Amino acid sequence: EGETWTINLPAGGEANVSYATVDHSTASGSTITAQNSTDGGDNENWTFPKPMTLGDPVTWTGAVDSNIGNPANWEDKYAEHRLPTKDDKVVVPAGCENNPVLSAPGSYWGLVVEAGATLTIAGVQVEITGTNAVSGTLAFSGYPTLAISAPVASFAGATIVPGEGTVRILDGVETFDPDGLAFSRVEIVRSGGTLALG
């Protein structure tokens, strides 16, 4: 403690650490991301993201365009711009200037499409593992798949633009509420257990 120490990394490389207390360190060649860690001060080329918990919301703002790969279109609970990860709940609120188009495969802890909001899934598979509540418009473009293993798969109050999309109900789903909507294709792929239809 108190002496400066250096970590040499390959130029342009990526380095991550977790649960560390770091002080008086210089990272050369690249930046080190320290998740769930403490910045003890006097560090160079280190980032210490604020702590996130499973299911924290990352909300679509659509401030720039419809590109889900642009961090400027998203905002986390700290009002910081970042892309959602597999541990986040993706929230699409009503009133966005640009509606999101999920055109890259992804896995997220949750998906919430609020009433009045629109989300398009375009030709890719998106998996939801924690919570699924769609009460806005869900549009399928191309041949996408929405694979759900969340305990409740709710489409109550939603509008579905089915296209050629598939909704796949996996193990883990206890209740599937299609709300009488017309889907292009629903697959129930389960190894056992009980599935309640809402």
RABELKA-V326475 format. One record per run of one state. SS is the DSSP state (~ for helix, > for strand, _ for the rest). FROM is the first residue (numbers start at 1). TO is the last residue. If there is no record, write none. Layout:
SS:FROM:TO, SS:FROM:TO
//
This chain:
_:1:4, >:5:8, _:9:14, >:15:18, _:19:20, >:21:22, _:23:24, >:25:28, _:29:31, >:32:35, _:36:37, >:38:39, _:40:43, >:44:44, _:45:45, >:46:47, _:48:56, >:57:60, _:61:66, >:67:67, _:68:70, ~:71:73, >:74:76, _:77:88, >:89:92, _:93:99, >:100:102, _:103:105, >:106:113, _:114:117, >:118:122, _:123:124, >:125:134, _:135:136, >:137:141, _:142:144, >:145:148, _:149:151, >:152:154, _:155:158, >:159:161, _:162:165, >:166:170, _:171:174, >:175:177, _:178:184, >:185:189, _:190:195, >:196:197, _:198:198
//
